[in-house]
């Protein structure tokens, strides 16, 4: 009986891994507040709605507060994207989820630090599950 349980568990884990997707990089480097990009750089207010085109991004609704964790350093010909989370009473389903959004749809309202770290992005920065 325990062998069947182990096999079912392994199949379930493989199924979860099969759904994960490594997406194209949006940039090769980013700016963070610390080496793990775990500190909030700033708060921003959404000036417009943004609908996420794929799993790397988050939906942003006009008026929402956005917690900014990192800022991608754009390459020539690419857009400027930041990563962050949105929080509001109306959109509870997205609370705590971190993803990218265009910097042009928000206005920074509070900067928590001017001391930043520039680092290379990794494939895990653009991993979708």
C-alpha positions in Angstrom: 0.0 0.0 0.0 2.8 2.5 0.8 4.4 1.9 -2.6 1.2 2.9 -4.3 1.2 6.1 -2.2 4.8 6.9 -3.1 4.1 6.4 -6.8 1.0 8.6 -6.7 3.0 11.3 -4.9 5.8 11.1 -7.5 3.3 11.3 -10.4 1.7 14.3 -8.8 5.1 16.1 -8.4 6.0 15.4 -12.0 2.7 16.7 -13.1 3.3 20.0 -11.2 6.8 20.3 -12.7 5.4 19.7 -16.2 3.2 22.8 -15.8 6.2 25.1 -14.9 7.4 27.2 -17.8 10.7 29.0 -18.3 9.8 32.3 -20.1 12.0 34.6 -22.1 14.1 37.1 -20.1 12.8 40.7 -20.1 16.2 42.0 -19.1 19.7 40.9 -18.2 20.1 43.0 -15.0 18.0 44.5 -12.3 18.1 46.9 -9.4 17.1 45.7 -5.9 17.3 46.9 -2.4 19.3 43.9 -1.2 21.0 40.8 -2.6 17.8 38.8 -2.4 15.4 41.5 -3.8 13.3 40.9 -0.7 13.1 44.5 0.5 10.5 46.9 -0.9 12.2 49.7 -2.9 9.2 51.9 -3.0 5.4 52.2 -3.1 3.7 53.3 -6.2 0.1 54.1 -7.2 -1.3 52.6 -10.4 -2.2 55.4 -12.9 -3.9 53.0 -15.3 -5.0 49.4 -15.6 -2.6 46.7 -16.9 -3.7 43.3 -17.9 -1.0 40.6 -17.6 -0.2 39.1 -21.0 1.4 36.0 -19.5 2.4 34.4 -16.1 5.5 36.6 -15.6 3.2 39.7 -15.1 0.6 40.8 -12.6 -2.7 42.6 -13.3 -2.7 46.1 -12.0 -5.9 48.2 -11.5 -6.0 52.0 -11.5 -5.7 53.3 -8.0 -4.1 50.2 -6.5 -1.0 50.5 -4.3 1.9 48.5 -5.8 4.9 47.4 -3.7 8.0 47.6 -5.9 10.7 45.0 -5.2 12.9 45.4 -8.2 13.4 47.4 -11.4 14.6 45.7 -14.5 17.3 47.6 -16.4 16.0 47.8 -20.0 18.0 46.9 -23.0 17.7 49.0 -26.1 14.3 48.5 -27.8 12.7 46.9 -24.7 10.2 48.4 -22.3 10.9 49.3 -18.7 9.4 46.7 -16.3 9.4 46.6 -12.5 8.4 43.7 -10.3 6.1 44.0 -7.4 2.9 43.0 -5.6 -0.5 44.7 -5.4 -2.7 44.8 -2.4 -6.3 46.0 -2.1 -9.6 44.8 -0.6 -11.1 44.5 -4.1 -8.5 42.2 -5.6 -7.7 39.7 -2.8 -6.9 36.9 -5.3 -3.7 38.7 -6.3 -2.5 39.7 -2.9 1.1 38.5 -2.3 1.8 37.4 -5.8 4.9 39.0 -7.3 5.1 39.8 -11.0 6.2 42.3 -13.6 4.3 45.4 -14.8 5.3 48.3 -17.0 6.8 51.2 -15.0 4.7 53.6 -17.1 1.4 52.5 -15.5 2.5 53.5 -12.0 3.8 56.6 -10.2 6.2 56.1 -7.3 4.8 57.8 -4.2 7.2 56.7 -1.5 10.9 55.6 -1.8 12.1 53.5 1.1 15.8 53.5 0.1 18.2 55.2 -2.3 20.8 52.5 -1.6 20.4 49.9 -4.3 22.2 46.9 -5.6 22.5 46.1 -9.3 22.6 42.4 -10.2 22.2 40.0 -13.1 18.8 38.5 -13.6 18.6 34.7 -13.7 16.2 32.3 -15.4 14.3 32.0 -12.2 13.3 35.6 -12.4 11.2 34.7 -15.4 9.9 31.3 -14.2 6.2 30.6 -14.3 4.2 28.0 -12.5 
